Amino acid sequence: MITKESSNGIGSAIVRAGDVRHVFASAVPRNGGDLGEQGQDALSSIRAVFEKHSAGSSIIKQCVFTKGPELTEECRQIVKDFYGDDLPATTYVPQPPCSGKLLEIEAIGIGREGAEVEIERHSEQLVVSRHDGVAWFHTSHVCPKIRAPHLYDRSIDAFKQLRNGLESKRVRFEQVVRTWLYLGDIVGPEGETQRYKELNRARSDFYQDIEFAAEHLPPEIDWRVYPASTGIGTDGQGVVMSSIALATDREDVVLVPLENPQQTSAFDYREHYSPRSPKFSRAMAITVGKFATIFISGTASITGSETRFVGNAEGQTRQTFDNIEALISRDNFACHGVADMGATLDDMALVRVYVKHQEDYAKVKAICKERLGGLPAVYTLADICRPDLLVEIEGIAFSLP
């Protein structure tokens, strides 16, 4: 069962699976004021949601969207001071909130009826949660350590930093199920090519010898598998990555990399879009018994491999939701070898909406509310990987018995 609430810029969704509660929240500051005041207000709203559901200290992953990269360090200090020893794995993304505020916050946590979920807080970049024989490794705000002039080299190094952080806890990179790749000036030039194309080249090369999810795939999956992912633009010129990895000995945990029947798989895109195609699955479903968590990759108004509704933000938003509906449907799960599972837009618990132009925000938000209702949502201004795309949407959905 999913319970959703939304009021005055604060959204929440509670997903109950047995005695486990998955808690999702988003917060727009309700006041004006400086960054400190807005940050305190948003963080307090997030905490109030979790405390209402007896999960006050169980926030494990958080994303803070800011008006610009120059606010990152001040935001980091505000977050550290607020949480103290209960610091979630936090990524700071320089994407201006469409609301006009200095920041907005999205948070994910987990609680349990009558017992504590085991949470290990290693740093602001790594938090591990464990329950029911499954460990989730949340890695956040990983940046390259080298200062090489070429984005390709910096991107490879960022992937290495992600891998090193996981390996420090004895987790293999092939256990990653979801990634986020945040790239400044994503469609800008990089030498004689484009920055997003260079990021894709780095990802392809880094993934070349990695067999993702090999131990937990259904027998019907006979193609190369990649994590779900979002590659999205930010202000500035930096590259920042985060990920979720899963470790378990349970034999009934099955990972289902979902492709969309309405779209060409991203890893099969023609060279026109990138010399090395984007290596990600349209979604990754983690099934445990009759329950599934579905990580939906950044999705846009593309059918086949072509952009639809060029210049029309409303048409692109509707097409994007149609794509998501087809992706997570019961029919699509069945096509991937998993019967009696699937979801609808009503089964989504969290969504991010990336909007290219501020003037499209009101129209896009109206369609989102029409299709999603009171779902926790963050709306940010972000450049998208193709110049003709105006909207991109990602989220988390659940298939419940």
SULZIJO-V409877 format. One record per residue. N is the residue number from 1. SS is DSSP state (~ for helix, > for strand, _ for the rest). PSI is psi in radians with two decimals (* if undefined). OMEGA is omega in whole degrees, 0 to 359 (* if undefined). Layout:
n:N ss:SS psi:PSI omega:OMEGA
n:N ss:SS psi:PSI omega:OMEGA
//
This chain:
n:1 ss:_ psi:2.40 omega:177
n:2 ss:> psi:2.17 omega:177
n:3 ss:> psi:2.20 omega:184
n:4 ss:> psi:2.51 omega:176
n:5 ss:> psi:2.55 omega:178
n:6 ss:> psi:2.21 omega:181
n:7 ss:> psi:2.27 omega:172
n:8 ss:_ psi:0.72 omega:177
n:9 ss:_ psi:-0.02 omega:179
n:10 ss:> psi:2.14 omega:179
n:11 ss:> psi:2.60 omega:178
n:12 ss:> psi:2.67 omega:173
n:13 ss:> psi:2.33 omega:179
n:14 ss:> psi:2.13 omega:181
n:15 ss:> psi:2.11 omega:181
n:16 ss:> psi:2.16 omega:176
n:17 ss:> psi:1.68 omega:187
n:18 ss:_ psi:-2.23 omega:180
n:19 ss:_ psi:0.11 omega:180
n:20 ss:> psi:2.39 omega:176
n:21 ss:> psi:2.10 omega:172
n:22 ss:> psi:2.17 omega:186
n:23 ss:> psi:2.27 omega:179
n:24 ss:> psi:2.43 omega:180
n:25 ss:> psi:2.60 omega:172
n:26 ss:> psi:2.60 omega:185
n:27 ss:> psi:2.23 omega:168
n:28 ss:> psi:2.28 omega:178
n:29 ss:_ psi:2.41 omega:182
n:30 ss:_ psi:-0.12 omega:181
n:31 ss:_ psi:3.03 omega:172
n:32 ss:_ psi:-2.22 omega:174
n:33 ss:_ psi:-3.02 omega:183
n:34 ss:_ psi:-3.09 omega:184
n:35 ss:~ psi:-0.71 omega:180
n:36 ss:~ psi:-0.77 omega:180
n:37 ss:~ psi:-0.76 omega:179
n:38 ss:~ psi:-0.69 omega:179
n:39 ss:~ psi:-0.80 omega:179
n:40 ss:~ psi:-0.72 omega:181
n:41 ss:~ psi:-0.83 omega:181
n:42 ss:~ psi:-0.76 omega:179
n:43 ss:~ psi:-0.70 omega:178
n:44 ss:~ psi:-0.65 omega:177
n:45 ss:~ psi:-0.74 omega:177
n:46 ss:~ psi:-0.85 omega:181
n:47 ss:~ psi:-0.68 omega:180
n:48 ss:~ psi:-0.67 omega:177
n:49 ss:~ psi:-0.83 omega:182
n:50 ss:~ psi:-0.68 omega:179
n:51 ss:~ psi:-0.59 omega:178
n:52 ss:~ psi:-0.54 omega:182
n:53 ss:_ psi:0.47 omega:175
n:54 ss:_ psi:0.70 omega:181
n:55 ss:_ psi:0.64 omega:188
n:56 ss:_ psi:-0.61 omega:183
n:57 ss:_ psi:0.37 omega:186
n:58 ss:_ psi:0.31 omega:177
n:59 ss:> psi:2.13 omega:187
n:60 ss:> psi:-0.47 omega:183
n:61 ss:> psi:2.47 omega:185
n:62 ss:> psi:2.56 omega:174
n:63 ss:> psi:2.24 omega:180
n:64 ss:> psi:2.05 omega:179
n:65 ss:> psi:2.20 omega:187
n:66 ss:> psi:2.82 omega:182
n:67 ss:_ psi:-0.38 omega:179
n:68 ss:_ psi:2.83 omega:183
n:69 ss:~ psi:-0.39 omega:181
n:70 ss:~ psi:-0.21 omega:180
n:71 ss:~ psi:-0.09 omega:188
n:72 ss:~ psi:-0.90 omega:186
n:73 ss:~ psi:-0.68 omega:178
n:74 ss:~ psi:-0.71 omega:176
n:75 ss:~ psi:-0.75 omega:180
n:76 ss:~ psi:-0.75 omega:180
n:77 ss:~ psi:-0.69 omega:177
n:78 ss:~ psi:-0.76 omega:181
n:79 ss:~ psi:-0.76 omega:179
n:80 ss:~ psi:-0.78 omega:181
n:81 ss:~ psi:-0.62 omega:183
n:82 ss:~ psi:-0.79 omega:187
n:83 ss:~ psi:-0.49 omega:184
n:84 ss:~ psi:-2.20 omega:183
n:85 ss:~ psi:-0.19 omega:181
n:86 ss:~ psi:0.52 omega:185
n:87 ss:_ psi:2.16 omega:175
n:88 ss:_ psi:2.87 omega:168
n:89 ss:> psi:2.09 omega:192
n:90 ss:> psi:2.29 omega:174
n:91 ss:> psi:2.39 omega:179
n:92 ss:> psi:2.03 omega:188
n:93 ss:> psi:2.02 omega:180
n:94 ss:_ psi:1.30 omega:174
n:95 ss:_ psi:1.99 omega:183
n:96 ss:_ psi:2.24 omega:175
n:97 ss:> psi:2.40 omega:178
n:98 ss:_ psi:-0.38 omega:180
n:99 ss:_ psi:-0.27 omega:185
n:100 ss:_ psi:-0.05 omega:178
n:101 ss:_ psi:2.93 omega:180
n:102 ss:_ psi:-0.40 omega:179
n:103 ss:> psi:2.81 omega:166
n:104 ss:> psi:2.77 omega:187
n:105 ss:> psi:2.44 omega:173
n:106 ss:> psi:2.39 omega:182
n:107 ss:> psi:2.58 omega:179
n:108 ss:> psi:2.40 omega:177
n:109 ss:> psi:-3.12 omega:184
n:110 ss:> psi:2.45 omega:177
n:111 ss:> psi:3.09 omega:183
n:112 ss:> psi:2.41 omega:179
n:113 ss:_ psi:2.11 omega:173
n:114 ss:_ psi:0.07 omega:181
n:115 ss:_ psi:2.75 omega:178
n:116 ss:_ psi:2.47 omega:168
n:117 ss:_ psi:2.41 omega:180
n:118 ss:> psi:2.11 omega:180
n:119 ss:> psi:2.20 omega:177
n:120 ss:> psi:2.05 omega:181
n:121 ss:> psi:1.70 omega:183
n:122 ss:> psi:-0.61 omega:181
n:123 ss:> psi:3.11 omega:175
n:124 ss:_ psi:-0.17 omega:179
n:125 ss:_ psi:-0.21 omega:184
n:126 ss:> psi:2.09 omega:174
n:127 ss:> psi:2.40 omega:181
n:128 ss:> psi:2.31 omega:173
n:129 ss:> psi:2.50 omega:182
n:130 ss:> psi:2.31 omega:172
n:131 ss:> psi:2.57 omega:176
n:132 ss:_ psi:0.62 omega:176
n:133 ss:_ psi:0.23 omega:179
n:134 ss:> psi:2.33 omega:177
n:135 ss:> psi:2.30 omega:179
n:136 ss:> psi:2.19 omega:182
n:137 ss:> psi:1.97 omega:183
n:138 ss:> psi:1.94 omega:180
n:139 ss:> psi:2.26 omega:188
n:140 ss:> psi:2.67 omega:172
n:141 ss:> psi:1.01 omega:176
n:142 ss:> psi:2.22 omega:181
n:143 ss:> psi:2.74 omega:175
n:144 ss:_ psi:2.56 omega:177
n:145 ss:_ psi:-0.36 omega:181
n:146 ss:_ psi:2.77 omega:178
n:147 ss:_ psi:0.83 omega:180
n:148 ss:_ psi:2.61 omega:182
n:149 ss:_ psi:-0.36 omega:186
n:150 ss:_ psi:2.33 omega:180
n:151 ss:~ psi:-0.67 omega:179
n:152 ss:~ psi:-0.85 omega:182
n:153 ss:~ psi:-0.69 omega:179
n:154 ss:~ psi:-0.63 omega:179
n:155 ss:~ psi:-0.77 omega:176
n:156 ss:~ psi:-0.74 omega:181
n:157 ss:~ psi:-0.66 omega:177
n:158 ss:~ psi:-0.74 omega:175
n:159 ss:~ psi:-0.69 omega:178
n:160 ss:~ psi:-0.67 omega:179
n:161 ss:~ psi:-0.69 omega:174
n:162 ss:~ psi:-0.86 omega:181
n:163 ss:~ psi:-0.76 omega:183
n:164 ss:~ psi:-0.68 omega:178
n:165 ss:~ psi:-0.73 omega:178
n:166 ss:~ psi:-0.76 omega:182
n:167 ss:~ psi:-0.45 omega:177
n:168 ss:_ psi:-0.35 omega:177
n:169 ss:_ psi:0.34 omega:176
n:170 ss:_ psi:0.68 omega:175
n:171 ss:_ psi:2.32 omega:180
n:172 ss:_ psi:2.60 omega:181
n:173 ss:~ psi:-0.51 omega:179
n:174 ss:~ psi:-0.11 omega:176
n:175 ss:~ psi:0.03 omega:176
n:176 ss:> psi:2.34 omega:180
n:177 ss:> psi:-0.28 omega:183
n:178 ss:> psi:2.36 omega:175
n:179 ss:> psi:2.73 omega:170
n:180 ss:> psi:2.26 omega:180
n:181 ss:> psi:1.88 omega:182
n:182 ss:> psi:2.17 omega:187
n:183 ss:> psi:2.14 omega:175
n:184 ss:> psi:2.45 omega:177
n:185 ss:_ psi:0.96 omega:192
n:186 ss:_ psi:-0.60 omega:180
n:187 ss:_ psi:0.18 omega:179
n:188 ss:_ psi:2.98 omega:182
n:189 ss:> psi:2.57 omega:173
n:190 ss:> psi:1.67 omega:188
n:191 ss:_ psi:-2.19 omega:180
n:192 ss:_ psi:0.13 omega:181
n:193 ss:> psi:-2.75 omega:184
n:194 ss:> psi:2.61 omega:184
n:195 ss:~ psi:-0.74 omega:179
n:196 ss:~ psi:-0.64 omega:178
n:197 ss:~ psi:-0.63 omega:178
n:198 ss:~ psi:-0.64 omega:175
n:199 ss:~ psi:-0.75 omega:178
n:200 ss:~ psi:-0.67 omega:178
n:201 ss:~ psi:-0.73 omega:179
n:202 ss:~ psi:-0.76 omega:180
n:203 ss:~ psi:-0.78 omega:179
n:204 ss:~ psi:-0.78 omega:181
n:205 ss:~ psi:-0.70 omega:181
n:206 ss:~ psi:-0.62 omega:182
n:207 ss:~ psi:-0.10 omega:193
n:208 ss:_ psi:-0.75 omega:185
n:209 ss:_ psi:0.29 omega:183
n:210 ss:_ psi:2.24 omega:177
n:211 ss:_ psi:1.64 omega:183
n:212 ss:_ psi:2.44 omega:169
n:213 ss:_ psi:0.31 omega:188
n:214 ss:~ psi:-0.54 omega:185
n:215 ss:~ psi:-0.17 omega:189
n:216 ss:~ psi:0.38 omega:182
n:217 ss:> psi:2.56 omega:171
n:218 ss:_ psi:2.67 omega:185
n:219 ss:_ psi:-0.37 omega:181
n:220 ss:_ psi:-0.30 omega:182
n:221 ss:_ psi:1.88 omega:184
n:222 ss:_ psi:0.40 omega:178
n:223 ss:_ psi:2.95 omega:179
n:224 ss:_ psi:2.32 omega:187
n:225 ss:_ psi:2.49 omega:176
n:226 ss:_ psi:2.77 omega:177
n:227 ss:_ psi:2.76 omega:164
n:228 ss:> psi:2.66 omega:184
n:229 ss:> psi:2.72 omega:168
n:230 ss:> psi:2.23 omega:170
n:231 ss:> psi:1.97 omega:191
n:232 ss:> psi:2.66 omega:182
n:233 ss:> psi:2.73 omega:175
n:234 ss:> psi:2.97 omega:169
n:235 ss:_ psi:2.84 omega:180
n:236 ss:_ psi:-2.81 omega:183
n:237 ss:_ psi:0.09 omega:188
n:238 ss:_ psi:2.93 omega:171
n:239 ss:> psi:2.24 omega:181
n:240 ss:> psi:2.44 omega:181
n:241 ss:> psi:2.67 omega:170
n:242 ss:> psi:2.89 omega:185
n:243 ss:> psi:2.87 omega:169
n:244 ss:> psi:2.26 omega:176
n:245 ss:> psi:2.74 omega:184
n:246 ss:> psi:2.37 omega:176
n:247 ss:> psi:2.28 omega:179
n:248 ss:> psi:2.65 omega:172
n:249 ss:_ psi:-0.01 omega:182
n:250 ss:_ psi:2.26 omega:181
n:251 ss:_ psi:-0.28 omega:181
n:252 ss:_ psi:0.10 omega:174
n:253 ss:> psi:2.11 omega:182
n:254 ss:> psi:2.30 omega:178
n:255 ss:> psi:2.20 omega:184
n:256 ss:> psi:1.80 omega:176
n:257 ss:> psi:1.95 omega:186
n:258 ss:> psi:2.28 omega:169
n:259 ss:_ psi:2.73 omega:187
n:260 ss:_ psi:2.21 omega:180
n:261 ss:_ psi:-0.32 omega:181
n:262 ss:_ psi:-0.08 omega:186
n:263 ss:> psi:2.58 omega:167
n:264 ss:_ psi:2.39 omega:176
n:265 ss:_ psi:2.38 omega:184
n:266 ss:~ psi:-0.61 omega:182
n:267 ss:~ psi:-0.03 omega:175
n:268 ss:~ psi:0.19 omega:179
n:269 ss:_ psi:2.59 omega:178
n:270 ss:_ psi:2.83 omega:182
n:271 ss:_ psi:-0.36 omega:177
n:272 ss:_ psi:-0.62 omega:183
n:273 ss:_ psi:-0.56 omega:178
n:274 ss:_ psi:2.35 omega:178
n:275 ss:_ psi:-0.59 omega:172
n:276 ss:_ psi:2.04 omega:187
n:277 ss:_ psi:2.68 omega:179
n:278 ss:_ psi:2.17 omega:185
n:279 ss:_ psi:1.53 omega:175
n:280 ss:_ psi:2.74 omega:173
n:281 ss:> psi:2.65 omega:179
n:282 ss:_ psi:-0.52 omega:174
n:283 ss:> psi:2.77 omega:174
n:284 ss:> psi:2.10 omega:178
n:285 ss:> psi:2.27 omega:176
n:286 ss:> psi:1.90 omega:184
n:287 ss:> psi:2.34 omega:177
n:288 ss:> psi:1.87 omega:185
n:289 ss:_ psi:-2.16 omega:181
n:290 ss:_ psi:0.20 omega:186
n:291 ss:> psi:2.44 omega:178
n:292 ss:> psi:2.38 omega:169
n:293 ss:> psi:2.25 omega:185
n:294 ss:> psi:1.95 omega:176
n:295 ss:> psi:1.98 omega:184
n:296 ss:> psi:2.10 omega:180
n:297 ss:> psi:2.89 omega:173
n:298 ss:> psi:2.16 omega:188
n:299 ss:> psi:2.45 omega:183
n:300 ss:_ psi:-3.06 omega:185
n:301 ss:_ psi:1.25 omega:180
n:302 ss:> psi:2.27 omega:167
n:303 ss:> psi:2.55 omega:194
n:304 ss:> psi:-2.03 omega:173
n:305 ss:_ psi:0.21 omega:187
n:306 ss:> psi:2.49 omega:175
n:307 ss:> psi:2.35 omega:178
n:308 ss:_ psi:2.70 omega:178
n:309 ss:_ psi:0.86 omega:179
n:310 ss:_ psi:2.27 omega:179
n:311 ss:_ psi:0.05 omega:185
n:312 ss:_ psi:1.69 omega:184
n:313 ss:~ psi:-0.64 omega:180
n:314 ss:~ psi:-0.79 omega:178
n:315 ss:~ psi:-0.69 omega:179
n:316 ss:~ psi:-0.68 omega:180
n:317 ss:~ psi:-0.78 omega:179
n:318 ss:~ psi:-0.75 omega:179
n:319 ss:~ psi:-0.67 omega:179
n:320 ss:~ psi:-0.77 omega:177
n:321 ss:~ psi:-0.65 omega:176
n:322 ss:~ psi:-0.70 omega:178
n:323 ss:~ psi:-0.76 omega:180
n:324 ss:~ psi:-0.75 omega:178
n:325 ss:~ psi:-0.81 omega:180
n:326 ss:~ psi:-0.65 omega:184
n:327 ss:~ psi:-0.77 omega:187
n:328 ss:~ psi:0.12 omega:185
n:329 ss:_ psi:2.79 omega:176
n:330 ss:~ psi:-0.66 omega:179
n:331 ss:~ psi:-0.71 omega:181
n:332 ss:~ psi:-0.65 omega:174
n:333 ss:~ psi:-0.76 omega:180
n:334 ss:~ psi:-0.67 omega:178
n:335 ss:~ psi:-0.38 omega:178
n:336 ss:_ psi:0.22 omega:173
n:337 ss:_ psi:0.22 omega:182
n:338 ss:_ psi:1.91 omega:181
n:339 ss:_ psi:2.74 omega:173
n:340 ss:_ psi:0.51 omega:174
n:341 ss:_ psi:2.84 omega:179
n:342 ss:_ psi:3.01 omega:185
n:343 ss:_ psi:2.95 omega:173
n:344 ss:_ psi:3.14 omega:176
n:345 ss:~ psi:-0.49 omega:177
n:346 ss:~ psi:-0.34 omega:182
n:347 ss:~ psi:0.12 omega:175
n:348 ss:> psi:2.52 omega:182
n:349 ss:> psi:-0.21 omega:182
n:350 ss:> psi:2.50 omega:178
n:351 ss:> psi:2.52 omega:168
n:352 ss:> psi:2.40 omega:180
n:353 ss:> psi:2.02 omega:178
n:354 ss:> psi:2.14 omega:184
n:355 ss:> psi:2.30 omega:183
n:356 ss:_ psi:-0.71 omega:187
n:357 ss:_ psi:2.32 omega:181
n:358 ss:~ psi:-0.64 omega:184
n:359 ss:~ psi:-0.27 omega:178
n:360 ss:~ psi:-0.14 omega:188
n:361 ss:~ psi:-0.89 omega:184
n:362 ss:~ psi:-0.72 omega:180
n:363 ss:~ psi:-0.75 omega:180
n:364 ss:~ psi:-0.77 omega:181
n:365 ss:~ psi:-0.68 omega:180
n:366 ss:~ psi:-0.72 omega:179
n:367 ss:~ psi:-0.68 omega:178
n:368 ss:~ psi:-0.75 omega:179
n:369 ss:~ psi:-0.63 omega:177
n:370 ss:~ psi:-0.72 omega:184
n:371 ss:~ psi:-0.46 omega:188
n:372 ss:~ psi:-0.32 omega:184
n:373 ss:_ psi:-2.46 omega:185
n:374 ss:_ psi:0.83 omega:183
n:375 ss:_ psi:2.47 omega:173
n:376 ss:_ psi:2.21 omega:185
n:377 ss:> psi:2.52 omega:171
n:378 ss:> psi:2.32 omega:178
n:379 ss:> psi:2.11 omega:180
n:380 ss:> psi:2.76 omega:174
n:381 ss:> psi:2.13 omega:184
n:382 ss:_ psi:2.45 omega:171
n:383 ss:_ psi:2.55 omega:186
n:384 ss:_ psi:2.81 omega:195
n:385 ss:_ psi:-0.29 omega:173
n:386 ss:_ psi:2.43 omega:181
n:387 ss:_ psi:-0.47 omega:183
n:388 ss:_ psi:0.02 omega:176
n:389 ss:_ psi:2.32 omega:184
n:390 ss:_ psi:-0.30 omega:185
n:391 ss:> psi:2.47 omega:171
n:392 ss:> psi:2.46 omega:184
n:393 ss:> psi:2.40 omega:174
n:394 ss:> psi:2.97 omega:178
n:395 ss:> psi:-3.01 omega:177
n:396 ss:> psi:2.28 omega:177
n:397 ss:> psi:2.90 omega:182
n:398 ss:> psi:2.42 omega:169
n:399 ss:> psi:2.04 omega:185
n:400 ss:_ psi:2.54 omega:180
n:401 ss:_ psi:* omega:*
//
